[in-house]
Each structure stands twice: as structure tokens, then as C-alpha cells.
Amino acid sequence: MRRTPCARTCALLLACVSLALLAGCGRGKGAQRQQDLTFEQLADTAGLSRGAPILESFDAYRMENGALRVRGRARLPDGTRLHVALRHRGERNSLAMVQVEVTGGAFDSPPIVGESGPLPKGRYVFDITTQFLPEWQPPEVLRATDNGRSIRGPGITRTRVGTAMFELTQEMTR
């Protein structure tokens, strides 16, 4: 027997009403559960960016073959991974990206090239970021920084879910 569209809609509506009645429509135990809901209270994050600079120095330089590299000093534990993306001012898409690792308080990237070789000389925006998550950092770095929560200084923020993040932008001609 085939049902008409009206009969199917009525059956669906009846099923929804039945489920709502079984759930109590927010009365009884359901209402009690709703009152028991709480929200996690996060510490004030206003002081996270206070302190000595995390990125103590940052420079981009050219190799003899024209390839671009970045180097610098960071007040972060050995093994911390930083992500560096290059783009033009006002644009969102990256021209190139590289990951560097802090060793002895310093980092130096491998050559950064574009799709067709060395990037042309010009003005670039360098976005330096890192997050303190197991997907980004080795366990030793997470332990040394309490998952990034013990780090303070310019560029330290919290993500929407409360994890620690470092984010800084430098613009220079190279």
C-alpha cells in the first residue's frame, strides 16, 4: 500500500510528537538535568601576552642561488616546532610554507621556494605560528611548557578551545 505525501507527513509528525512526549518535553528529570549543566571557567587570558618577547629575533635572508630562508632566536624549549608561512600583504593565500625546529634557542629553515623556484625579491609577510598540541609538538615540549600554558609573552594567545598558541607576523623586503 502506497502512502500519499500527506500521510507520510502526518506519520512523521505523529512520531515526533510521540518522541517529545516520551522525553518529557523538558519537564521532570530532563529539566533537572538541564539545571545541572555547568560551563568550564577559564582563567583570564589578558596577561598571556605580557612578558619578554617569545621571538627574540627573526630575519629572512637569501642564499647564493636566490632561495629564501628564515632564521631567528626564540625563547622556547628545544624541539619546539614553528610554522612559517609567506604571503603578500593583503592576501590570505600563502606563497610558501616551512616548518622549523628550535635548537639551542635558535632556528634556521631549509630553503623556501615557490612552485617555480626561488621567490622573487619583494615585500613579504611572514606568519610565524605554533600550537601546543600533541599534533604539533613532541611530548618533551608539551611537558616542559605545561602544554604551552606556562609560556607568557607577546604573541601568546588561546585558541577557541582554550589551548595555547603562539602567533606573530613580521613584514619585510627580501
HUKAZI-V382271 format. One record per backbone hydrogen bond with DSSP energy under -1.0 kcal/mol. NH is the residue of the N-H (numbers start at 1). CO is the residue of the C=O. If there is no record, write none. Layout:
NH&CO / NH&CO
This chain:
8&4 / 9&5 / 10&6 / 11&7 / 12&8 / 13&9 / 14&10 / 15&11 / 16&12 / 17&13 / 18&14 / 19&15 / 20&16 / 21&17 / 22&18 / 23&19 / 25&20 / 27&24 / 30&27 / 32&28 / 33&29 / 34&30 / 35&31 / 36&32 / 48&45 / 50&47 / 56&73 / 57&73 / 59&71 / 61&69 / 63&67 / 66&63 / 68&112 / 69&61 / 71&59 / 72&107 / 73&57 / 74&105 / 75&54 / 76&74 / 79&102 / 80&77 / 82&100 / 83&129 / 84&98 / 85&127 / 86&96 / 87&125 / 91&88 / 95&86 / 96&86 / 98&84 / 100&82 / 102&80 / 103&106 / 106&103 / 107&72 / 109&70 / 112&68 / 114&117 / 117&114 / 124&172 / 125&87 / 126&170 / 127&85 / 128&168 / 129&83 / 130&166 / 132&164 / 133&131 / 136&133 / 137&133 / 142&138 / 143&139 / 144&140 / 145&141 / 147&142 / 149&146 / 150&145 / 151&148 / 153&48 / 156&153 / 157&165 / 159&163 / 162&159 / 165&157 / 166&130 / 167&155 / 168&128 / 170&126 / 172&124 / 174&122
